[in-house]
Amino acid sequence: MVVLVLGLTGGVASAQAATAGEGGASLLSPFTVLAAGLGMALAAGLCGLGQGRAIASALEAIARQPGAAARIQTAMIIGLALIESLAIYMLVIAIILLFVKPGL
């Protein structure tokens, strides 16, 4: 994720320099790039912590009640998918912040 965010910000920075060199006003502020990068970093980090806690709780529940392992595993996988979707939503928001021109 860090490589992806750095790659996106590098591409945006070069596009911003090219636009500024042509005499056009740049529409992308450094704060937009910072907000996208920090938002994605925060979302990815907290989703990772949430997934780790969910897996630990599920394994503890399976250790206590092995007969319910299938039901616990199904609930865990659905929960992990929902947690991961939050990071994907933040990635979409970061891409929108970086590549959509304001005012259009």
C-alpha positions as CSV (number, residue, x, y, z in Angstrom):
1,M,0.0,0.0,0.0
2,V,2.8,2.4,0.8
3,V,4.4,1.7,-2.6
4,L,1.1,2.3,-4.3
5,V,0.5,5.6,-2.5
6,L,4.0,6.8,-3.2
7,G,3.7,5.8,-6.8
8,L,0.4,7.7,-7.1
9,T,1.8,10.8,-5.5
10,G,4.9,10.7,-7.7
11,G,2.7,10.5,-10.8
12,V,0.6,13.4,-9.5
13,A,3.7,15.5,-8.7
14,S,5.1,15.0,-12.2
15,A,1.7,15.8,-13.8
16,Q,1.5,18.9,-11.6
17,A,5.0,20.1,-12.6
18,A,4.1,19.5,-16.3
19,T,0.9,21.6,-15.9
20,A,2.7,24.4,-14.1
21,G,5.4,24.4,-16.9
22,E,2.8,24.8,-19.6
23,G,1.6,28.0,-17.9
24,G,-1.7,26.5,-16.7
25,A,-2.8,26.8,-13.1
26,S,-2.4,23.6,-11.2
27,L,-5.6,22.5,-9.6
28,L,-4.0,19.9,-7.2
29,S,-2.8,21.3,-3.9
30,P,-0.2,19.6,-1.8
31,F,-2.8,19.2,0.9
32,T,-4.9,17.0,-1.4
33,V,-1.9,14.7,-1.9
34,L,-1.2,14.7,1.9
35,A,-4.8,14.0,2.8
36,A,-5.0,11.1,0.3
37,G,-1.8,9.6,1.6
38,L,-2.5,10.0,5.3
39,G,-6.1,8.8,4.9
40,M,-5.0,5.6,3.1
41,A,-2.2,5.0,5.6
42,L,-4.6,5.4,8.5
43,A,-7.2,3.2,6.9
44,A,-4.8,0.5,6.0
45,G,-3.2,0.5,9.5
46,L,-6.4,0.4,11.4
47,C,-7.9,-2.2,9.2
48,G,-4.9,-4.4,9.8
49,L,-5.3,-4.0,13.5
50,G,-9.0,-4.8,13.3
51,Q,-8.3,-7.9,11.2
52,G,-5.7,-9.1,13.6
53,R,-8.1,-8.7,16.5
54,A,-10.9,-10.4,14.7
55,I,-8.7,-13.4,13.8
56,A,-7.4,-13.7,17.3
57,S,-10.9,-13.6,18.8
58,A,-12.1,-16.2,16.2
59,L,-9.2,-18.6,17.0
60,E,-9.9,-18.2,20.7
61,A,-13.5,-19.0,20.2
62,I,-12.7,-22.0,18.1
63,A,-10.2,-23.2,20.8
64,R,-13.0,-23.0,23.4
65,Q,-15.7,-24.6,21.3
66,P,-14.2,-26.7,18.5
67,G,-17.7,-28.0,17.5
68,A,-18.7,-24.5,16.3
69,A,-15.6,-24.0,14.2
70,A,-17.4,-23.9,10.8
71,R,-19.9,-21.3,12.0
72,I,-17.2,-19.2,13.6
73,Q,-15.0,-19.4,10.6
74,T,-17.8,-18.3,8.3
75,A,-18.6,-15.3,10.5
76,M,-14.9,-14.4,10.7
77,I,-14.5,-14.4,6.9
78,I,-17.6,-12.2,6.4
79,G,-16.2,-9.8,9.1
80,L,-12.8,-9.7,7.5
81,A,-14.4,-8.9,4.1
82,L,-16.3,-6.0,5.7
83,I,-13.2,-4.7,7.4
84,E,-11.2,-4.9,4.2
85,S,-13.9,-3.1,2.3
86,L,-13.2,0.0,4.5
87,A,-9.6,0.1,3.2
88,I,-10.8,-0.4,-0.4
89,Y,-13.3,2.5,0.0
90,M,-10.5,4.7,1.3
91,L,-8.4,3.8,-1.7
92,V,-11.2,4.8,-4.0
93,I,-11.6,8.1,-2.2
94,A,-7.8,8.7,-2.4
95,I,-7.8,8.1,-6.1
96,I,-10.8,10.4,-6.5
97,L,-9.0,13.1,-4.6
98,L,-5.8,12.7,-6.7
99,F,-7.2,12.4,-10.2
100,V,-10.6,14.2,-10.3
101,K,-10.3,17.9,-11.1
102,P,-12.2,20.1,-8.7
103,G,-15.0,22.2,-10.1
104,L,-16.0,19.7,-12.9
